[in-house]
């Protein structure tokens, strides 16, 4: 790779942006730089790993799953993820009964979560077991530990790019 920086005309910021671009990083490019690379400095799904975590799930697929969910189902999945991947039905129901941004009546949590299965059928890897497992006897929701870590990364990107979420912002995915 060859990189040329003209110390007589390029500013420090331009030089740093050029080095970042050369290494594939997403630089904050000064607007006055005429030869600025046309890059979106915000992170995107392409920045997530596509390595198999388990059952064919990758960070990119988990993000697509999160992005495609309705906001209520996304909030419930996020809550279960925040609790380490295991939560009782009662904990989830009570958390959302009076939630300030996504209130869900206690009797509707199960219905809200049916979209997780529906989205997984369309986006998830073929033959994968359910992302969100339900144990009716123990009345608990569970997500495999390795997938919890991937969901945490997916939710971090969702926080950075709410425009990519279904039902959020003007550029939301349908």
N, C-alpha and C positions, 0 to 999 in steps of 0.2 A: 504494500500500500504506500502511496506517496501523498504527502500532505504539504501544501505550501501556504505559509502564512507570511504576509508582507508586513513586517514590523513598522514600516514607515506609514502605511495607510490603514491597516487593520487595528481595531481597538482590542483591548484585552478581552472583552466580552465576546467579540467575534472570533478571536483565536481559541478561546475555551469552547465555544459552540462548535467550531470546526473539528477540534479534537474529539469532542463528545460524539459528533456525527460520524467521524471516522471509525469510532469504536462501537457504533451501533446504538449509542445511547440517544435518548430523546432530549435534545438540548432546548433551553429557553433561548431562542434566537432574537437578537436585537432587531426591531422592525426596520431600522435604517440600513441593515446589511443587505445590499442588492443581490448577492449570490446565496442568500439563505436557503438551505434545503427545505423543500416543501414537506414538512413533517408535522403531524399533530402531536404537540408536546404532552398531551394527556395519555395516561395508560389506557390500553384497550385489551380485549380478550386475547388478541394475538400475543400479548406479553405474558400470558399465563402458560405454564408447562403443558405439554401434550403427552407426558409420560403416563403410562397406566398405573393408577394408584391401587385399584382393586376392581375386579369384575368388569374391566373395560372402562371404568370411570377415569377421566383426566380432569385436571383443573379447568381446562377450557370447557369440557362438557358440563361440569358442575356449574360454571358460570352461566352457560347457556340455559341450564335448568333454572337457576335462580332468576335470570332475566325474564324467562317466559312465564313465570308464576304470576298469578294475580297478587296484588299488594298484600292482601290479608294472609294468604298462604305463605308468601315470602316472609312476612313478619313472624308467623308461627315457626317456620323452619329455622329462621334466624334465632329465635328464642331457644329452641331445642339445641341448636349449635352452640349458643352462648353458655348453655348449661352443661356443656361437655358431651353432648350427644345422647344424653339420657334424661328423661323427664317424665313425671307422672302425669296422667291425664288431668288430675286435679290442679297440679301446679300450673299447667298450661291454661286450663280453663279460667282459673282465678286471675292469672296474669292479664289475660285479654278481656275479662269481663268489664273492666273499667279502664282499659288502656286509653291514653290520651289521643293517639293518632290512629290506631287500628282496633277500636272496640269490636269484640266478637262475642255475641251472646253465648253463654255456656253450652247451650244445646246445639250450637252451630259449628263448633270447632271441628268435629268429625267431617262435616260437609265441606268446610273450608279446605281441609287437608285432602279431599278426594282429588283436587286439582294436581297435587304432587304426583299421584299415581298416573293421572292422565298425561301430564307433561312428560313424565319419565317414559311413557310408552312411545312418545313421538321423538324425544330428544336423547334419551338414555341409550346406553349400549345394549345391543341385542343379547338376550339371555341373562342380563344382570338381575340379581335379586332386588327387592324393593330398597330404594335409598332410605326411605323412612319406614322402619319396621314397627309394627304395633303388636304388643303382647296384651291381648284382651284379658287373659287371666290375671296378670300382674298389674294391668291398667297402666302400662308404660309405653312411651315412644322411645325408640333407640335408633341411632345412626352409628355405623362402624367407625371406630376411632380414626382410621386412616382417611376416611371420607370427611370426618369432622374437620380435620386440618385443611383439606381441600376446600370445604365449604367456607371456612374462615377466610381463606384467600379470595374466594369468589365474592363473599360479602364485602371484603375490603375494596375490591374493584367496583362493586356495586355502589359503595359509598362515594367512591371517587368519580364514578360515571353514572349518576342517576338517569341521565338521558338515554341510556341503553336499556332501561328497565321497562317492562310492560306496565302500562297504567301510570307511568311517572314521566312527566316532562313532554315537551313537544316532539322530541325525536324518539319516543318510546317505541320499542318493538311491539308488533301486533301479535 
